[in-house]
Amino acid sequence: MRVPLAPAGRREILLLTLFFGGAAALFYALAGTGRPWLWPVGIVFTLIWLAGLAFFRDPERLTPGEADIMVSPADGRVTEMIRLEHHDDIGGPALRIGIFLSIFDVHINRSPCDGLVRSVHYQPGKFLDARHPQCGECNEANTIVMDTTRGPVVVRQVAGLIARRIVCAVKPGDTLRMGQRIGLIKFGSRTELIVPFERLESSVRVGEMVAGGSTIIMRHRSVVSGQLSVAGAAGAAPTS
């Protein structure tokens, strides 16, 4: 049976278990020797331990099987949608969608679509709050550029005030499937999806909650009889 915890969090999970889990076990043992007032202390340490494990949860997701869509690359709240006049990796006008991941959200990042990884670039930087307007430009970040049948797509993993480590599980030349796990940002962060402006339109609004790998966040525009329409077909398929 698959353990629903991110393998990239093994080190932190071990430390949490040794420190908080061990402390809880110690206080429970002492409470059993005639010091019942130590039971609440043990419970507190147990809750902290469980909360730490919950941060690294890695649930399975059902990815929609519709054509011409993109799914959210992360869990969290959509905090911005900004048109960029030019983005170097896109090669023209682009739409940037920012998603804020609180410490209570799942922190696994997923591929928004099928594609081939063109490049992966790590950028050292600051640790501003992930909701800060300049965090995307100033903070530590990892940029994944994908080539798809509909043009280039960029996913940026951005560290936040608490997040101090970005984990990227892909490399140039990798072929990705929509909804596939591509990395993890530890302890509060931001994920950005950047796409060609003219080719896609958003399916969500600022303030909405999204789920990585399952929420449809973008739809490709197609021209039918001279008018813009959205192409798609119903269905769903599980992802790894």
Rosetta blueprint (number, residue, H / E / L):
1 M L
2 R L
3 V L
4 P L
5 L E
6 A L
7 P H
8 A H
9 G H
10 R H
11 R H
12 E H
13 I H
14 L H
15 L H
16 L H
17 T H
18 L H
19 F H
20 F H
21 G H
22 G H
23 A H
24 A H
25 A H
26 L H
27 F H
28 Y H
29 A H
30 L H
31 A H
32 G L
33 T L
34 G L
35 R L
36 P H
37 W H
38 L H
39 W H
40 P H
41 V H
42 G H
43 I H
44 V H
45 F H
46 T H
47 L H
48 I H
49 W H
50 L H
51 A H
52 G H
53 L H
54 A H
55 F H
56 F L
57 R E
58 D L
59 P L
60 E L
61 R L
62 L E
63 T E
64 P E
65 G L
66 E L
67 A L
68 D L
69 I E
70 M E
71 V E
72 S L
73 P L
74 A L
75 D L
76 G E
77 R E
78 V E
79 T E
80 E E
81 M E
82 I E
83 R E
84 L E
85 E E
86 H E
87 H E
88 D L
89 D L
90 I L
91 G L
92 G E
93 P E
94 A E
95 L E
96 R E
97 I E
98 G E
99 I E
100 F E
101 L E
102 S L
103 I L
104 F L
105 D L
106 V L
107 H L
108 I E
109 N E
110 R E
111 S L
112 P L
113 C L
114 D L
115 G E
116 L E
117 V E
118 R E
119 S E
120 V E
121 H E
122 Y E
123 Q E
124 P L
125 G L
126 K E
127 F L
128 L L
129 D L
130 A L
131 R L
132 H L
133 P L
134 Q L
135 C H
136 G H
137 E H
138 C H
139 N E
140 E L
141 A E
142 N E
143 T E
144 I E
145 V E
146 M E
147 D E
148 T E
149 T L
150 R L
151 G E
152 P E
153 V E
154 V E
155 V E
156 R E
157 Q E
158 V E
159 A E
160 G L
161 L L
162 I L
163 A L
164 R L
165 R E
166 I E
167 V E
168 C E
169 A L
170 V L
171 K L
172 P L
173 G L
174 D L
175 T E
176 L E
177 R L
178 M L
179 G L
180 Q L
181 R E
182 I E
183 G E
184 L E
185 I E
186 K E
187 F L
188 G L
189 S E
190 R E
191 T E
192 E E
193 L E
194 I E
195 V E
196 P E
197 F L
198 E L
199 R L
200 L E
201 E E
202 S E
203 S L
204 V L
205 R L
206 V L
207 G L
208 E L
209 M E
210 V E
211 A L
212 G L
213 G L
214 S L
215 T L
216 I E
217 I E
218 M E
219 R E
220 H E
221 R E
222 S E
223 V E
224 V E
225 S L
226 G L
227 Q E
228 L E
229 S E
230 V E
231 A L
232 G L
233 A L
234 A L
235 G L
236 A E
237 A E
238 P E
239 T L
240 S L
